[in-house]
Amino acid sequence: MARSLKRIALVVTYGTLLSKLGGLVRQLVIAAAFGVGAAYDAYNYAYVLPGFLLILLGGINGPFHSAMVSVLSRRPKEEGAHILSTLNTMVSAVLLLVTLILVLAADPLITLVGPGLSSELHHNAVIQLQVMAPMALLAGLIGLGFGSLNAADEFWIPAISPLMSSLALILGVCLLWWQLGPSIAAPQSAIVGGVVLALATLVGALLQWLLQLPALVKQGLARLQLVWDWRHPGVQEVWQVMGPATLSSGMLQINVFTDLFFASGILGAAAGLGYANLLVQTPLGLISNALLVPLLPTFARLTGPDDRPALVARIRQGLMLSTASMLPLGALFVALGAPIVSLVYARGAFDQQAVQLVTGLLMAYGVGMPAYLGRDVLVRVFYALGDGTTPFRLSMAGIGMNVLFDWLLVGGPTPWGPQMPFNFGAPGLVLATVAINLITCLALLIALQGRLKGLPLRSWAVDALRLLLAALLSGLAAWALSTWIAWPLDLLGRLLQVGLSSALGLLLFVGIGRSLGVPEVEELTGTFTRRFSRR
């Protein structure tokens, strides 16, 4: 069994890495072709609803996927095809109606998501939303199919499926560039460019669904027939799991809608958020998998009264490891924001104005890096203790706080008129999320202290401050090396600037952290040293 789990983990890891690499290349192609111009800015508003459905319903670990895995894994294999066919029929009927609504109500929906868009951007976004509307139907079919495949021990296809969307977008943009050349980013090409982006995205979702069909046939799960057996116990069990999970997951996406609502009055903000978010999520996802995935299952095994000291030790380990890994990364994003963005994106239509916009967003993300991972650690501790109510209540409170902080921090006139108190611009959207994550972490720690009693919060805070000091000094050193040397402005020069400055900052962080006696720094360096030595 252990060998099987290791094989599965390896398959998922390689598939995820390929998908992330494809996503990075996709963003590089889009950045070079469109920058933060009208076509891609409108695309981010048009994509929010179809993309939300694709992530929510069709994503791995989404409610459709999780419900199918949990139910089909416990039922005889011969029932799987019948349950899947029934759910495909029922879900398709509902999502066809959703698709029709997206087409017919595209104009008011774009107004709702982006009330501050110019008339040109609004018109472009409406057309793109109508093109991408069928993704609503495909999202449900993808999620149900991938869940069925995972229940049948088929993991490779779900892991690489996002690569299909990236490949379709890369091909679509390259074909458009072949036809239009550099004028692809011109205002007069915005409608054509937007339609190509939307159509390529729809084709990518279609490819994700088509990719799973041969595997479903091989597993005996594919039936091309309409089945309405909604009374089947397995079907009812899936709905019992899927309904609440969909509602809970959907609540979290309201913050995305809120951010885009406030971003609609800032030219290029939505596109910039997409570029900056990719730079943050790529290392964040890899680090969280490497450090926390092996640690978190132990929480569930340490919930007994006699296991309390071991549980407290594991909680500290998870929090400190996430802090020790995220603080230096965040410090580098703040200190080297402009060189990093220039290195990754600055080519083609991605001009200096776009670099400045994404740099500000990346620096704002860097400020809140520890809170992203720390919140995930604490939420999983509550789940292990059988308490899903506390994280859910805080998530609901976070929706209201997000509206308030967006209004306070973005600056400039709101879509409805009144002047906001501060003027952080687009980075204010990220800072609002950072503030909510920090407040949520503190609230979770206080609630956990009330539940477990005796958490050494003061000593944890002292070690966290030591790590913060090390991160500040390392970021300052990286910034000094980056700015005091006249680096060449070509690709090699930027690579040397970012690479050497980052190396200096990380080495200084490790040295200071170890000298201040934070054991998790020693643990991190030891882990990476052993892995590097073996390789």
Protein Blocks (a to p, Z undefined) as FASTA:
>chain_A
ZZmmmmmmmmmmmmmmmmmmmmmmmmmmmmmmnomafklmmmmmmmmmmmmmmmmmmpgh
iaklmmmmmmmmmpcfklmmmmmmmmmmmmmmmmmmmmmmmmmmmmmmmmmmmmmbcfkl
mmmmmmmmmmmmmmmmmmmmmmmmmmmmmmnopaklmmmmmmmmmmmmmmmmmmmmmmnm
mmlmpmklmmmmmmmmmmmmmmmmmmmmmmmmmmmmmnopaccdddfbfkbmklmmmmmm
mmmmmmmmmmmmmmmmmmmmmmmmpghklmmmmmmmmmmmmmmmmmmmmmmmmmmmmmmm
mmbfklmmmmmmmmmmmmmmmmmmmmmmmmmmmmmmmmmmmmmmngcjlcfklmmmmmmm
mmmmmmmmmmmmmmmmmmmmmmmnopaklmmmmmmmmmmmmmmmmmmmngpadfklpacf
blnbjmlmmmmmmmmmmmmmmmmmmmmmmmngoiafklmmmmmmmmmmmmmmmmmmmmmm
mmmpccdfbfklmmmmmmmmmmmmmmmmmmmmmmnopaklmmmmmmmmmmmmmZZ
